Amino acid sequence: MTQKENLYKVLSSFHVSEKSSNLIEKNNSFTLRVDIKSNKTDIKRSIEKFFQVFVEDVRTVIVKGKRKRFGKFFGNRKKWKKAYIKIKKGQNLNFLRKR
């Protein structure tokens, strides 16, 4: 796999929650779901390439999968990685397009 192909596989989706909405308003930080194997430099490179913005800081968290019951059996959801991306003041990620 080349480095360019790796950048495409890093980002999964935007994570929308009340906390992430507050972070956008206060700190110009966005929350993304990313590949569990990706590191901070890969995440930073892919954001800068796809959205043409300057990334100031990247913080990552691995979210543990919840324990769930399926009938009489117990199982676990998959763990996943969340990234908090802080971008330069005055810039914006255009992931919501007006139609």
Phi and psi in radians as a Rosetta constraint file:
Dihedral C 1 N 2 CA 2 C 2 CIRCULARHARMONIC -1.439 0.35
Dihedral N 2 CA 2 C 2 N 3 CIRCULARHARMONIC 2.954 0.35
Dihedral C 2 N 3 CA 3 C 3 CIRCULARHARMONIC -1.157 0.35
Dihedral N 3 CA 3 C 3 N 4 CIRCULARHARMONIC -0.620 0.35
Dihedral C 3 N 4 CA 4 C 4 CIRCULARHARMONIC -1.164 0.35
Dihedral N 4 CA 4 C 4 N 5 CIRCULARHARMONIC -0.721 0.35
Dihedral C 4 N 5 CA 5 C 5 CIRCULARHARMONIC -1.130 0.35
Dihedral N 5 CA 5 C 5 N 6 CIRCULARHARMONIC -0.625 0.35
Dihedral C 5 N 6 CA 6 C 6 CIRCULARHARMONIC -1.110 0.35
Dihedral N 6 CA 6 C 6 N 7 CIRCULARHARMONIC -0.660 0.35
Dihedral C 6 N 7 CA 7 C 7 CIRCULARHARMONIC -1.132 0.35
Dihedral N 7 CA 7 C 7 N 8 CIRCULARHARMONIC -0.555 0.35
Dihedral C 7 N 8 CA 8 C 8 CIRCULARHARMONIC -1.236 0.35
Dihedral N 8 CA 8 C 8 N 9 CIRCULARHARMONIC -0.514 0.35
Dihedral C 8 N 9 CA 9 C 9 CIRCULARHARMONIC -1.555 0.35
Dihedral N 9 CA 9 C 9 N 10 CIRCULARHARMONIC -0.124 0.35
Dihedral C 9 N 10 CA 10 C 10 CIRCULARHARMONIC -1.225 0.35
Dihedral N 10 CA 10 C 10 N 11 CIRCULARHARMONIC -0.838 0.35
Dihedral C 10 N 11 CA 11 C 11 CIRCULARHARMONIC -1.529 0.35
Dihedral N 11 CA 11 C 11 N 12 CIRCULARHARMONIC 2.316 0.35
Dihedral C 11 N 12 CA 12 C 12 CIRCULARHARMONIC -1.817 0.35
Dihedral N 12 CA 12 C 12 N 13 CIRCULARHARMONIC -1.108 0.35
Dihedral C 12 N 13 CA 13 C 13 CIRCULARHARMONIC -2.831 0.35
Dihedral N 13 CA 13 C 13 N 14 CIRCULARHARMONIC 2.928 0.35
Dihedral C 13 N 14 CA 14 C 14 CIRCULARHARMONIC -1.420 0.35
Dihedral N 14 CA 14 C 14 N 15 CIRCULARHARMONIC 2.454 0.35
Dihedral C 14 N 15 CA 15 C 15 CIRCULARHARMONIC -1.731 0.35
Dihedral N 15 CA 15 C 15 N 16 CIRCULARHARMONIC 2.038 0.35
Dihedral C 15 N 16 CA 16 C 16 CIRCULARHARMONIC -1.868 0.35
Dihedral N 16 CA 16 C 16 N 17 CIRCULARHARMONIC 2.121 0.35
Dihedral C 16 N 17 CA 17 C 17 CIRCULARHARMONIC -2.689 0.35
Dihedral N 17 CA 17 C 17 N 18 CIRCULARHARMONIC 3.081 0.35
Dihedral C 17 N 18 CA 18 C 18 CIRCULARHARMONIC -1.148 0.35
Dihedral N 18 CA 18 C 18 N 19 CIRCULARHARMONIC -0.712 0.35
Dihedral C 18 N 19 CA 19 C 19 CIRCULARHARMONIC -1.125 0.35
Dihedral N 19 CA 19 C 19 N 20 CIRCULARHARMONIC -0.749 0.35
Dihedral C 19 N 20 CA 20 C 20 CIRCULARHARMONIC -1.183 0.35
Dihedral N 20 CA 20 C 20 N 21 CIRCULARHARMONIC -0.587 0.35
Dihedral C 20 N 21 CA 21 C 21 CIRCULARHARMONIC -1.146 0.35
Dihedral N 21 CA 21 C 21 N 22 CIRCULARHARMONIC -0.710 0.35
Dihedral C 21 N 22 CA 22 C 22 CIRCULARHARMONIC -1.152 0.35
Dihedral N 22 CA 22 C 22 N 23 CIRCULARHARMONIC -0.649 0.35
Dihedral C 22 N 23 CA 23 C 23 CIRCULARHARMONIC -1.151 0.35
Dihedral N 23 CA 23 C 23 N 24 CIRCULARHARMONIC -0.618 0.35
Dihedral C 23 N 24 CA 24 C 24 CIRCULARHARMONIC -1.110 0.35
Dihedral N 24 CA 24 C 24 N 25 CIRCULARHARMONIC -0.768 0.35
Dihedral C 24 N 25 CA 25 C 25 CIRCULARHARMONIC -1.219 0.35
Dihedral N 25 CA 25 C 25 N 26 CIRCULARHARMONIC -0.759 0.35
Dihedral C 25 N 26 CA 26 C 26 CIRCULARHARMONIC -1.466 0.35
Dihedral N 26 CA 26 C 26 N 27 CIRCULARHARMONIC -0.832 0.35
Dihedral C 26 N 27 CA 27 C 27 CIRCULARHARMONIC -1.993 0.35
Dihedral N 27 CA 27 C 27 N 28 CIRCULARHARMONIC 0.016 0.35
Dihedral C 27 N 28 CA 28 C 28 CIRCULARHARMONIC 1.000 0.35
Dihedral N 28 CA 28 C 28 N 29 CIRCULARHARMONIC 0.714 0.35
Dihedral C 28 N 29 CA 29 C 29 CIRCULARHARMONIC -1.967 0.35
Dihedral N 29 CA 29 C 29 N 30 CIRCULARHARMONIC 2.416 0.35
Dihedral C 29 N 30 CA 30 C 30 CIRCULARHARMONIC -2.019 0.35
Dihedral N 30 CA 30 C 30 N 31 CIRCULARHARMONIC 2.621 0.35
Dihedral C 30 N 31 CA 31 C 31 CIRCULARHARMONIC -1.958 0.35
Dihedral N 31 CA 31 C 31 N 32 CIRCULARHARMONIC 2.249 0.35
Dihedral C 31 N 32 CA 32 C 32 CIRCULARHARMONIC -2.256 0.35
Dihedral N 32 CA 32 C 32 N 33 CIRCULARHARMONIC 2.614 0.35
Dihedral C 32 N 33 CA 33 C 33 CIRCULARHARMONIC -1.573 0.35
Dihedral N 33 CA 33 C 33 N 34 CIRCULARHARMONIC 2.255 0.35
Dihedral C 33 N 34 CA 34 C 34 CIRCULARHARMONIC -2.233 0.35
Dihedral N 34 CA 34 C 34 N 35 CIRCULARHARMONIC 2.973 0.35
Dihedral C 34 N 35 CA 35 C 35 CIRCULARHARMONIC -1.136 0.35
Dihedral N 35 CA 35 C 35 N 36 CIRCULARHARMONIC 2.431 0.35
Dihedral C 35 N 36 CA 36 C 36 CIRCULARHARMONIC -1.141 0.35
Dihedral N 36 CA 36 C 36 N 37 CIRCULARHARMONIC -0.426 0.35
Dihedral C 36 N 37 CA 37 C 37 CIRCULARHARMONIC -1.582 0.35
Dihedral N 37 CA 37 C 37 N 38 CIRCULARHARMONIC -0.115 0.35
Dihedral C 37 N 38 CA 38 C 38 CIRCULARHARMONIC -1.343 0.35
Dihedral N 38 CA 38 C 38 N 39 CIRCULARHARMONIC 2.694 0.35
Dihedral C 38 N 39 CA 39 C 39 CIRCULARHARMONIC -1.983 0.35
Dihedral N 39 CA 39 C 39 N 40 CIRCULARHARMONIC 3.106 0.35
Dihedral C 39 N 40 CA 40 C 40 CIRCULARHARMONIC -1.136 0.35
Dihedral N 40 CA 40 C 40 N 41 CIRCULARHARMONIC -0.647 0.35
Dihedral C 40 N 41 CA 41 C 41 CIRCULARHARMONIC -1.204 0.35
Dihedral N 41 CA 41 C 41 N 42 CIRCULARHARMONIC -0.666 0.35
Dihedral C 41 N 42 CA 42 C 42 CIRCULARHARMONIC -1.098 0.35
Dihedral N 42 CA 42 C 42 N 43 CIRCULARHARMONIC -0.741 0.35
Dihedral C 42 N 43 CA 43 C 43 CIRCULARHARMONIC -1.120 0.35
Dihedral N 43 CA 43 C 43 N 44 CIRCULARHARMONIC -0.787 0.35
Dihedral C 43 N 44 CA 44 C 44 CIRCULARHARMONIC -1.081 0.35
Dihedral N 44 CA 44 C 44 N 45 CIRCULARHARMONIC -0.804 0.35
Dihedral C 44 N 45 CA 45 C 45 CIRCULARHARMONIC -1.079 0.35
Dihedral N 45 CA 45 C 45 N 46 CIRCULARHARMONIC -0.746 0.35
Dihedral C 45 N 46 CA 46 C 46 CIRCULARHARMONIC -1.213 0.35
Dihedral N 46 CA 46 C 46 N 47 CIRCULARHARMONIC -0.676 0.35
Dihedral C 46 N 47 CA 47 C 47 CIRCULARHARMONIC -1.118 0.35
Dihedral N 47 CA 47 C 47 N 48 CIRCULARHARMONIC -0.793 0.35
Dihedral C 47 N 48 CA 48 C 48 CIRCULARHARMONIC -1.129 0.35
Dihedral N 48 CA 48 C 48 N 49 CIRCULARHARMONIC -0.604 0.35
Dihedral C 48 N 49 CA 49 C 49 CIRCULARHARMONIC -1.282 0.35
Dihedral N 49 CA 49 C 49 N 50 CIRCULARHARMONIC -0.813 0.35
Dihedral C 49 N 50 CA 50 C 50 CIRCULARHARMONIC -1.367 0.35
Dihedral N 50 CA 50 C 50 N 51 CIRCULARHARMONIC -0.590 0.35
Dihedral C 50 N 51 CA 51 C 51 CIRCULARHARMONIC -1.915 0.35
Dihedral N 51 CA 51 C 51 N 52 CIRCULARHARMONIC -0.044 0.35
Dihedral C 51 N 52 CA 52 C 52 CIRCULARHARMONIC 0.885 0.35
Dihedral N 52 CA 52 C 52 N 53 CIRCULARHARMONIC 0.916 0.35
Dihedral C 52 N 53 CA 53 C 53 CIRCULARHARMONIC -2.220 0.35
Dihedral N 53 CA 53 C 53 N 54 CIRCULARHARMONIC 2.871 0.35
Dihedral C 53 N 54 CA 54 C 54 CIRCULARHARMONIC -1.726 0.35
Dihedral N 54 CA 54 C 54 N 55 CIRCULARHARMONIC 2.102 0.35
Dihedral C 54 N 55 CA 55 C 55 CIRCULARHARMONIC -1.584 0.35
Dihedral N 55 CA 55 C 55 N 56 CIRCULARHARMONIC 2.164 0.35
Dihedral C 55 N 56 CA 56 C 56 CIRCULARHARMONIC -1.505 0.35
Dihedral N 56 CA 56 C 56 N 57 CIRCULARHARMONIC -0.725 0.35
Dihedral C 56 N 57 CA 57 C 57 CIRCULARHARMONIC -2.627 0.35
Dihedral N 57 CA 57 C 57 N 58 CIRCULARHARMONIC 2.543 0.35
Dihedral C 57 N 58 CA 58 C 58 CIRCULARHARMONIC -2.268 0.35
Dihedral N 58 CA 58 C 58 N 59 CIRCULARHARMONIC 2.208 0.35
Dihedral C 58 N 59 CA 59 C 59 CIRCULARHARMONIC -2.142 0.35
Dihedral N 59 CA 59 C 59 N 60 CIRCULARHARMONIC 2.436 0.35
Dihedral C 59 N 60 CA 60 C 60 CIRCULARHARMONIC -2.169 0.35
Dihedral N 60 CA 60 C 60 N 61 CIRCULARHARMONIC 2.639 0.35
Dihedral C 60 N 61 CA 61 C 61 CIRCULARHARMONIC -2.442 0.35
Dihedral N 61 CA 61 C 61 N 62 CIRCULARHARMONIC 2.362 0.35
Dihedral C 61 N 62 CA 62 C 62 CIRCULARHARMONIC -1.681 0.35
Dihedral N 62 CA 62 C 62 N 63 CIRCULARHARMONIC 2.061 0.35
Dihedral C 62 N 63 CA 63 C 63 CIRCULARHARMONIC -1.575 0.35
Dihedral N 63 CA 63 C 63 N 64 CIRCULARHARMONIC 2.153 0.35
Dihedral C 63 N 64 CA 64 C 64 CIRCULARHARMONIC -1.279 0.35
Dihedral N 64 CA 64 C 64 N 65 CIRCULARHARMONIC 2.437 0.35
Dihedral C 64 N 65 CA 65 C 65 CIRCULARHARMONIC -1.219 0.35
Dihedral N 65 CA 65 C 65 N 66 CIRCULARHARMONIC 2.458 0.35
Dihedral C 65 N 66 CA 66 C 66 CIRCULARHARMONIC -1.310 0.35
Dihedral N 66 CA 66 C 66 N 67 CIRCULARHARMONIC 2.649 0.35
Dihedral C 66 N 67 CA 67 C 67 CIRCULARHARMONIC -1.502 0.35
Dihedral N 67 CA 67 C 67 N 68 CIRCULARHARMONIC 2.190 0.35
Dihedral C 67 N 68 CA 68 C 68 CIRCULARHARMONIC -2.216 0.35
Dihedral N 68 CA 68 C 68 N 69 CIRCULARHARMONIC 2.743 0.35
Dihedral C 68 N 69 CA 69 C 69 CIRCULARHARMONIC -1.861 0.35
Dihedral N 69 CA 69 C 69 N 70 CIRCULARHARMONIC 2.295 0.35
Dihedral C 69 N 70 CA 70 C 70 CIRCULARHARMONIC -2.093 0.35
Dihedral N 70 CA 70 C 70 N 71 CIRCULARHARMONIC 1.634 0.35
Dihedral C 70 N 71 CA 71 C 71 CIRCULARHARMONIC 1.203 0.35
Dihedral N 71 CA 71 C 71 N 72 CIRCULARHARMONIC -2.151 0.35
Dihedral C 71 N 72 CA 72 C 72 CIRCULARHARMONIC -1.671 0.35
Dihedral N 72 CA 72 C 72 N 73 CIRCULARHARMONIC 0.048 0.35
Dihedral C 72 N 73 CA 73 C 73 CIRCULARHARMONIC -1.872 0.35
Dihedral N 73 CA 73 C 73 N 74 CIRCULARHARMONIC 2.634 0.35
Dihedral C 73 N 74 CA 74 C 74 CIRCULARHARMONIC -1.864 0.35
Dihedral N 74 CA 74 C 74 N 75 CIRCULARHARMONIC 2.541 0.35
Dihedral C 74 N 75 CA 75 C 75 CIRCULARHARMONIC -2.569 0.35
Dihedral N 75 CA 75 C 75 N 76 CIRCULARHARMONIC 3.068 0.35
Dihedral C 75 N 76 CA 76 C 76 CIRCULARHARMONIC -2.145 0.35
Dihedral N 76 CA 76 C 76 N 77 CIRCULARHARMONIC 2.501 0.35
Dihedral C 76 N 77 CA 77 C 77 CIRCULARHARMONIC -1.320 0.35
Dihedral N 77 CA 77 C 77 N 78 CIRCULARHARMONIC 2.868 0.35
Dihedral C 77 N 78 CA 78 C 78 CIRCULARHARMONIC -1.263 0.35
Dihedral N 78 CA 78 C 78 N 79 CIRCULARHARMONIC 2.593 0.35
Dihedral C 78 N 79 CA 79 C 79 CIRCULARHARMONIC -1.388 0.35
Dihedral N 79 CA 79 C 79 N 80 CIRCULARHARMONIC 2.713 0.35
Dihedral C 79 N 80 CA 80 C 80 CIRCULARHARMONIC -2.560 0.35
Dihedral N 80 CA 80 C 80 N 81 CIRCULARHARMONIC 2.858 0.35
Dihedral C 80 N 81 CA 81 C 81 CIRCULARHARMONIC -1.930 0.35
Dihedral N 81 CA 81 C 81 N 82 CIRCULARHARMONIC 2.359 0.35
Dihedral C 81 N 82 CA 82 C 82 CIRCULARHARMONIC -2.045 0.35
Dihedral N 82 CA 82 C 82 N 83 CIRCULARHARMONIC 2.425 0.35
Dihedral C 82 N 83 CA 83 C 83 CIRCULARHARMONIC -2.150 0.35
Dihedral N 83 CA 83 C 83 N 84 CIRCULARHARMONIC 2.321 0.35
Dihedral C 83 N 84 CA 84 C 84 CIRCULARHARMONIC -1.747 0.35
Dihedral N 84 CA 84 C 84 N 85 CIRCULARHARMONIC 2.069 0.35
Dihedral C 84 N 85 CA 85 C 85 CIRCULARHARMONIC -1.919 0.35
Dihedral N 85 CA 85 C 85 N 86 CIRCULARHARMONIC 2.086 0.35
Dihedral C 85 N 86 CA 86 C 86 CIRCULARHARMONIC -1.788 0.35
Dihedral N 86 CA 86 C 86 N 87 CIRCULARHARMONIC 2.156 0.35
Dihedral C 86 N 87 CA 87 C 87 CIRCULARHARMONIC -1.921 0.35
Dihedral N 87 CA 87 C 87 N 88 CIRCULARHARMONIC 2.887 0.35
Dihedral C 87 N 88 CA 88 C 88 CIRCULARHARMONIC -1.059 0.35
Dihedral N 88 CA 88 C 88 N 89 CIRCULARHARMONIC 2.510 0.35
Dihedral C 88 N 89 CA 89 C 89 CIRCULARHARMONIC -1.068 0.35
Dihedral N 89 CA 89 C 89 N 90 CIRCULARHARMONIC 2.373 0.35
Dihedral C 89 N 90 CA 90 C 90 CIRCULARHARMONIC 1.667 0.35
Dihedral N 90 CA 90 C 90 N 91 CIRCULARHARMONIC -0.220 0.35
Dihedral C 90 N 91 CA 91 C 91 CIRCULARHARMONIC -1.754 0.35
Dihedral N 91 CA 91 C 91 N 92 CIRCULARHARMONIC 2.816 0.35
Dihedral C 91 N 92 CA 92 C 92 CIRCULARHARMONIC -2.558 0.35
Dihedral N 92 CA 92 C 92 N 93 CIRCULARHARMONIC 2.574 0.35
Dihedral C 92 N 93 CA 93 C 93 CIRCULARHARMONIC -1.550 0.35
Dihedral N 93 CA 93 C 93 N 94 CIRCULARHARMONIC 2.122 0.35
Dihedral C 93 N 94 CA 94 C 94 CIRCULARHARMONIC -1.602 0.35
Dihedral N 94 CA 94 C 94 N 95 CIRCULARHARMONIC 1.242 0.35
Dihedral C 94 N 95 CA 95 C 95 CIRCULARHARMONIC -1.695 0.35
Dihedral N 95 CA 95 C 95 N 96 CIRCULARHARMONIC -0.297 0.35
Dihedral C 95 N 96 CA 96 C 96 CIRCULARHARMONIC -1.829 0.35
Dihedral N 96 CA 96 C 96 N 97 CIRCULARHARMONIC 1.929 0.35
Dihedral C 96 N 97 CA 97 C 97 CIRCULARHARMONIC -1.740 0.35
Dihedral N 97 CA 97 C 97 N 98 CIRCULARHARMONIC 2.399 0.35
Dihedral C 97 N 98 CA 98 C 98 CIRCULARHARMONIC -1.403 0.35
Dihedral N 98 CA 98 C 98 N 99 CIRCULARHARMONIC 2.463 0.35
